[in-house]
Amino acid sequence: MLTSKIKVLNEEKIANIILDLERGKLKIPRFQRQFVWERSKIIKLLDSIYQEFPIGSFFIWEADRQYSKFFKDIAELELPKPQKYSMLDFILDGQQRVTSLYVVMKGKKVGNIDYKQICFDIQAEKFVIRRRKFKLGDSIIPVYELFGDDHLSIFASLDSEKQKVFNKCVNTFTNYPLSIIKVTEKELSDAIEIFERINQGGKRLGIFDLVVASTWGDDFDLRQKYEELEGFLIEKGFGRITPEVVLHAASLIVKNYCRKQYLLQLTREDLKDTWPDIEDAFKLAVDYLSANLGVKIYDFAPYPAMISLLTYLFYKIKGHSISSKNAELVHQWFWQSALGERYTRSRETTMEEDRKKFFDKLLAGEEVRIKYPIDLSIERLKELSVGTKSAIRNAFFCMLALRQPKHFKNNNNIVLDYKFCSDFNNKELHHIFPRAFLKQNRVAKASRNALMNFCFIPAELNKEISKSSPADYFKEFSQINPEFKDTLKSHLIPTGSFIDNNDYDQFIETRANSVLSEFENLCNTKIARLMSSDNNKAVDKIEDKIREIIDHVLSKKEGSDYWNKFIPRDIIDVVNKKVDGYLRKNPDVSPTSLNGRKLLDFCDVMDYCKMILVNWDLFEKHFGAKSEIEKKFVNLKEYRNAIKHNREMDSVLRKEGEAAVEWFDKTIK
């Protein structure tokens, strides 16, 4: 039974716990997190004890000496290593409270924090931080002096009223009862199991701590591996990462799933054997996100889940590199997931679903189609704030980063390093309409930090702009920077009379419209994005793909000299006339160099259609339905001719032409 595995001690004293810690019997396990609180939290803890409020139970695991290396060595605490004890106590829950009491009662200094400065104010009967050196007679006494060797001298230096408070404080701490739950099982797995049962109502140790504990061994420490990886990413300029993002990636790789029950099934052997490759894949995922999707720092990631899933992809993919086709699919997945807020609810379940239905299919070379629901409007974009964390906000940062924003004064690229990007939430920086200007013009405080008012502005430029109106500083920079219009485009900043008139509301409306259009563009396929920016180039790309597939199929059947065998006679005659004219204009070109693929460059769009149809037995597997292809070619021809000859298109012609371009792009592999 559960009760036979635990002891409950309700009258343990603080002094005994501190003594056990000091002499090395009570240890901190290696998997524990930051071991001591900041001073403000310690003051609250001390106040709770002084007011005789409960401070929660302490959960201790009694282990034999086989776990003697399981402790966390914290040099600043100067604790002895366990040697003489046959049994050791490891504090699994409550270690921050214990170590915090220890450092303040012993007057320790940890890093840059001096816990001697935590004092008891006898007059106010509260705990405070005081930096001035203590002298006998002071009414503000360092806590470590209350329990130190000179406490009697301090007591004697006080008047009778203060002596009463002094005694009350010392006696309260001396007699304060602690609740200790001690597990007497000798195996770590048993201790963790009981810990989880006891804490069903309120989790204290996180899932990462439990996995660290259950996978720990002399030859593997997950916390150490995580900290090494995080250190690498910090040095690289990506910033700190959460342990869960690494844990989810590892579990997806090892177990194919990442819900809690699967995380707790991870073994030391699972992680030890795969860790080097997991770490490499994680670094590749971060590099890819930064270079291709605008995630310059960890805090820009719309969801950490995206890093975990891309780590899975890079771990599994051959050669650890993504093909252009797969890169396009990853692009669509990233933007549609971010803007559709896909991982906001049921995160782990959705991650597992996408691993199976998207990433595994992509790895297997199967057809993958992405169409996640997105509910985004101009009104919603207008309401978003820079200071409110959301997937949409972070997608906005990534989108701006991808545009390679330029410096207002010289059009040079702004260096988006960690120091610059991590300052995105500074309320004094990165405002197109400066906050001071908006305040002067009585714009509501809540509206001044609108996301649509954000762009990447270096600190020195922000200082120069100060509280100038956009009308003034836009005019000034346009005179200094001849490419200022292009600079504004790089930030997706619209221009118009609303800038000249400093009309903030109209600016926010117009920019939200531009941002929404850009988001829609990013969610599209690569060819659709190209059509929105340069439809002429998009058509050229499709024509080239058609020529390549014709050449590939016919060359495979007959070799490079396939022209006379497979090309219809009427097309050959027309092409020969075009070639003759070309050779007359270019006498240095040898006629023998113009065969096969190069002759296809002299054909019209409908010539390609005829070549495919007369050789349908060779092309059927590439294009599918014969009835569909002629219709697509006609639509492509009409769309192409309108673009090439600068003719106006009605909405039907444009829609059918764009659909034809998309169809050819998807169909031709």
Beta strands, then each sheet from edge to edge (+ up, - down):
strand 1: 6-13
strand 2: 26-27
strand 3: 58-64
strand 4: 87-93
strand 5: 109-110
strand 6: 113-114
strand 7: 118-121
strand 8: 126-129
strand 9: 140-142
strand 10: 177-183
sheet 1: 1+ 10- 3- 4+ 2+
sheet 2: 5+ 6-
sheet 3: 8+ 7- 9+
end
